[in-house]
Amino acid sequence: MRLTFWGADREVTGSMHYVEAAGKRILLDCGLFQGRRAEAHEKNEKFPLKAADIDAVVLSHAHIDHAGRLPLLVKLGYKGPIFCTPATRDLCSIMLPDSGFIQEKDFAFLAKRGQKTVGAPLYTAADAAAVADHMVSVPYGHPLDLFPGLRLTFVDAGHILGSASVVLAIDEPGGAKRLVFSGDIGRTGLPIIRDPQPPAGHTDVLLVESTYADRLHGSVGDARAQLAQAVSRVAKRGGKILVPSFAVGRTQELVYELHGLVRDGLVPKIPIYVDSPLAVNATDVFRLHPEAFDRTERLVRETDELFRFPLVKYVRSVEESKALNALHGPAIIIAASGMAESGRILHHLLNGIGDHRNLVLFVGFQASYTLGHRLQSGEKRVRIFGEEMDVRAEVASIDGYSAHADRAELQTWVRGLGEPPRVAFAVHGEAQQVEAMAGILRDARVSDVRIPTLGQTVEL
């Protein structure tokens, strides 16, 4: 068996790992590199493999840093299957065309301004739509023989709807082996979805994510209390709560939490607007997959309409979105993008960031190069659409809603595997995080721990 690491190696985007075993070549994830536009584009367009050399793709979940180069792979001539869970298939059907659409619009915008530092889009929305023809959905816990000597099983990773850890049982002349790829591991107690389930049993080779291996998050329960306090505080002074939010996962969690808080009488009844076409479509996908919900949660047991209640309105049209800027009185506006780098949230910030009654509430990670990070860091003057704006609104953050396991939760997940893996690779983390994950693995008595580099090949 050979592994080649083609992404998310000492970084957190571009997840892609190439497995050669049992005479077949399997690609684990096919993610987009994200970050500064020119640098990311250069990395993404240099696809390191020939599409014809890949026998199958196994996809852990629908986030763009794990699935976002699938349209490019198909465009390059890939003809084989893409295995994933049913919810991941449905989320990809909206997220990948959206990614292509954004690339087309960005390229047209930059070209109009005479900026030619970035090449043509990697793929279009039409290219992305073609991916659906290759997707084969496999439910959690149902082993599937991909090829002779290669059996796939998905285990719930608890990260987003449909996210999975991957188990490959490999039977070849050198002996049977079991490879586990964690995908992105979720948190215990996240709203809506079930807690992560480590694939228990013998593990020869482990690839494990390291995103937050060096830190602890606030508790999910504390996050709910902080959300209730923020809504009550801002509503009392007549302000708006502007929430930059990732369209898939985080937005649905917020709507779910607000629904529960309203039902419990813990927040005032003020209007809630979800202003993101992708988030609206993603919420519809959530409603299609109640089989993935955590049935131990009270709200899940009490109602089938988790995301629809009288106070919430889903906004699709540009006209409706613009009308929100004229709102008077308290309201909650949830809009993409989650790092305030693009999307409709920028218009709401432009119109609301100068009002001291308002609150800009961050509920997710803010990369260092983003507007979200500048606001979160306390800058009092920022540029939005080329206009210098004074920040008079309150700015606050809630970190308990992170979809990634923290250090303690990663330790629990690794221990849940049972006996220590024979060899483990720490991936999907910056240098400090993968080193911290290596320490977790050694503490769990894994004797052979490695931190791979981009393009490295390992024979096992």
Secondary structure as GFF3:
##gff-version 3
##sequence-region A 1 460
A	DSSP	beta_strand	2	7	.	.	.	ID=ss1
A	DSSP	beta_strand	16	21	.	.	.	ID=ss2
A	DSSP	beta_strand	24	28	.	.	.	ID=ss3
A	DSSP	alpha_helix	37	45	.	.	.	ID=ss4
A	DSSP	three_ten_helix	51	53	.	.	.	ID=ss5
A	DSSP	beta_strand	56	58	.	.	.	ID=ss6
A	DSSP	alpha_helix	64	67	.	.	.	ID=ss7
A	DSSP	alpha_helix	70	75	.	.	.	ID=ss8
A	DSSP	beta_strand	82	84	.	.	.	ID=ss9
A	DSSP	alpha_helix	86	112	.	.	.	ID=ss10
A	DSSP	alpha_helix	125	129	.	.	.	ID=ss11
A	DSSP	three_ten_helix	130	134	.	.	.	ID=ss12
A	DSSP	beta_strand	135	137	.	.	.	ID=ss13
A	DSSP	beta_strand	144	147	.	.	.	ID=ss14
A	DSSP	beta_strand	150	156	.	.	.	ID=ss15
A	DSSP	beta_strand	164	172	.	.	.	ID=ss16
A	DSSP	beta_strand	175	181	.	.	.	ID=ss17
A	DSSP	beta_strand	205	209	.	.	.	ID=ss18
A	DSSP	alpha_helix	220	236	.	.	.	ID=ss19
A	DSSP	beta_strand	240	244	.	.	.	ID=ss20
A	DSSP	alpha_helix	250	263	.	.	.	ID=ss21
A	DSSP	beta_strand	272	275	.	.	.	ID=ss22
A	DSSP	alpha_helix	277	288	.	.	.	ID=ss23
A	DSSP	three_ten_helix	290	292	.	.	.	ID=ss24
A	DSSP	alpha_helix	298	302	.	.	.	ID=ss25
A	DSSP	beta_strand	312	315	.	.	.	ID=ss26
A	DSSP	alpha_helix	318	323	.	.	.	ID=ss27
A	DSSP	three_ten_helix	324	326	.	.	.	ID=ss28
A	DSSP	beta_strand	331	335	.	.	.	ID=ss29
A	DSSP	alpha_helix	345	352	.	.	.	ID=ss30
A	DSSP	beta_strand	359	362	.	.	.	ID=ss31
A	DSSP	alpha_helix	371	376	.	.	.	ID=ss32
A	DSSP	beta_strand	381	384	.	.	.	ID=ss33
A	DSSP	beta_strand	387	390	.	.	.	ID=ss34
A	DSSP	beta_strand	394	397	.	.	.	ID=ss35
A	DSSP	alpha_helix	407	416	.	.	.	ID=ss36
A	DSSP	beta_strand	423	427	.	.	.	ID=ss37
A	DSSP	alpha_helix	431	443	.	.	.	ID=ss38
A	DSSP	beta_strand	448	450	.	.	.	ID=ss39
A	DSSP	beta_strand	457	459	.	.	.	ID=ss40
###
